[in-house]
Amino acid sequence: MRRILIIDDEDDIREVAALSLESIAGWQVSTASSGAEGIQKALAERPDAILMDVMMPGMDGPTTFREMQKSPELASIPVLLLTAKVQSVDQRRFSDLGVAAVLFKPFDPLTLADQMSTVLGWTA
Amino acid sequence: MHVFLLITTLALAAACLALLARAQTTTRRLQAALQQAQQQLQAKDKALAERMHLDSLKDEFVSTVSHELRTPLTSIRGALGLLSAGVHGHVDEKAASLLRIANNNTDRLVRLINDILDLERMDSGQASMQHRTCVLRDLIAQAVETMSAMAQEHKVLLEVRPEPAGAPATFEGDPDRIQQVLVNLLSNAIKFSPAGEKVVLFSNTDGDSLFFRVVDFGKGIPADKLDAVFGRFTQVEEADARQKGGTGLGLAICRAIVSQHHGSIWAKRNDADGAARAGTTFYVHLPRSQPAESNIKATSAS
């Protein structure tokens, strides 16, 4: 079974996203509420993909992603970045980071599962 | 002789003193003018710095508002989506109807937030605009593809008529924004067309200009509201926003985008030229190249 790690400081979004990926796609989901916790969990669990919010207190999404890129264990895990910044320039800036895809808030559960499938490289 | 020399010397000395006095006066006047110019410059620098600070605060505010509004909407839309998909049990007809209402209104709120923030960014010059070579045919194809589902849903036929046929026109501008104009115009035309009618998108170019026309055969806009519809939250009829699901900002956004491309946009009743059919035609005129110091600027959005 594919394992997804969700990193988001918002409890409700973590819960909705987790339910979406578990119920619709049938994946196994674990969550972290900060970038630092996300890195720890990613190292311990080695998920197949990561869903990560951009704006988080402390270490934000892009910083967390860059930290992960420095780690040989985590660099190859695809990251789907979740953001409320909808301008095309933001999309390009985030894509330039090297993330697998960018998903804009608010998303619906089917789109999330679909996007994550694409990120993982197979159809749900 | 000595007396003459003395008198001449004294006269020269007096003249020199007078000149010196005048030079001193001129120097003082120039110094005062310089000081005044420096003060004005400092005041302008201060005003500019304050303006930049305010712009940055406003940009930060818009970004924060965007984030703060979208975050709870993400939870709402996600929860509604999960319930609607029936992943947590069967949804009966009544519950499905209520979920549809909640979903539609969530979508409407999202559109409203997007439009308000878009317009705000454009007004403050903070909207990020690209400056690229755009292929007209590609933009039209993308806009029509985006709107085809909506056209089907409303049973409206979308027709594209390039003039002259297939002209591979290119122009300078922001492809995403121009497509947004096309989508907004097509969306309005579809929304206000009766089922079974068609909406036609004409395009044309000449040496320096590019033209679009989006024609619908709905009931048309009263002549006295043809310009007002480009205002914010302006609807032809008060109930339109509720019934048609618009935000009342689409055409204001179109005008802002076209204006940033140094073009113009306007509307005319189809029967204004004596044509028998009702409906409205929206015209867009864009220059094919942008001036060197164009307002289309790529700023880093917050």
Interface residues (C-beta under 8 A of the other chain):
Chain A: E10 D12 I13 V16 A17 L19 S20 S23 I24 M55 A84 K85 V86 Q87 S88 V89 D90 R93 K105 P106 F107 D108 P109 L110 L112
Chain B: S63 S66 H67 R70 T71 P72 L73 T74 S75 I76 R77 G78 A79 G81 L82 A85 V87 H88 T106 V110 N114 R121 A127 S128 Q130 D176 A298 S300 A301 S302
